[in-house]
Amino acid sequence: GMRVLAEGGADVNKETRMKTSDGNNRQTMSSRAPLLHALLSQQWEAAEILLKANADVERIRKDLQPNILATYPPGFDLLRQKLSSLSVRVAVRVCSPHTG
């Protein structure tokens, strides 16, 4: 599915609207890039496919959870390479008292 779409030229950065939960069991609609959805739902293989198809990692910066690198299994080298520096920058931005 995902591989066929990516190899067929589908826009791997096109945001889609989906239901999300806010932690208080309230459902809302939000737009998410496919890469962010794959990461948050722990679909590691899908995330790798999207990255190989040039998904824009910078696009998900504001929504990426700083601890995402700790949650995925080993063996996803491209995923680790693309997200490691981004996750560090996100963690610094989130934890720094000087950001707005």
DAVENFEN-V60712 format. One record per residue. N is the residue number from 1. SS is DSSP state (h for helix, s for strand, l for the rest). PHI is phi in whole degrees, 0 to 359 (* if undefined). NEAR is the number of other C-alpha atoms within 12 Angstrom. Layout:
n:ss:phi:near
N:SS:PHI:NEAR
N:SS:PHI:NEAR
This chain:
n:ss:phi:near
1:l:*:12
2:h:298:25
3:h:298:19
4:h:298:14
5:h:297:16
6:h:296:25
7:h:290:17
8:l:276:12
9:l:95:16
10:l:297:19
11:l:288:20
12:l:282:34
13:l:249:27
14:l:290:21
15:l:287:19
16:s:237:18
17:s:272:14
18:s:208:15
19:s:285:15
20:s:227:19
21:s:253:12
22:l:264:11
23:l:96:8
24:l:252:8
25:l:61:9
26:l:262:10
27:s:268:12
28:s:226:14
29:s:259:13
30:s:216:17
31:s:259:19
32:s:222:27
33:l:289:30
34:h:305:37
35:h:296:43
36:h:296:37
37:h:300:30
38:h:299:28
39:h:293:35
40:h:291:25
41:l:263:19
42:l:57:20
43:l:264:23
44:h:296:30
45:h:296:25
46:h:298:30
47:h:297:37
48:h:297:33
49:h:299:29
50:h:297:37
51:h:294:33
52:h:295:24
53:l:268:26
54:l:70:24
55:l:299:31
56:l:277:24
57:l:294:34
58:h:300:22
59:h:296:21
60:h:261:29
61:h:311:28
62:h:293:19
63:h:254:26
64:l:285:30
65:l:282:28
66:l:303:26
67:l:266:21
68:h:299:29
69:h:295:28
70:h:283:16
71:l:260:18
72:l:256:23
73:l:286:16
74:l:293:14
75:l:107:12
76:l:256:23
77:h:297:20
78:h:295:23
79:h:300:35
80:h:298:26
81:h:298:19
82:h:289:26
83:h:266:36
84:h:299:24
85:h:289:19
86:h:295:28
87:h:295:29
88:h:296:24
89:h:296:20
90:h:294:26
91:h:299:24
92:h:295:18
93:h:295:20
94:h:290:20
95:h:273:15
96:l:286:12
97:l:286:9
98:l:264:8
99:l:264:10
100:l:243:7
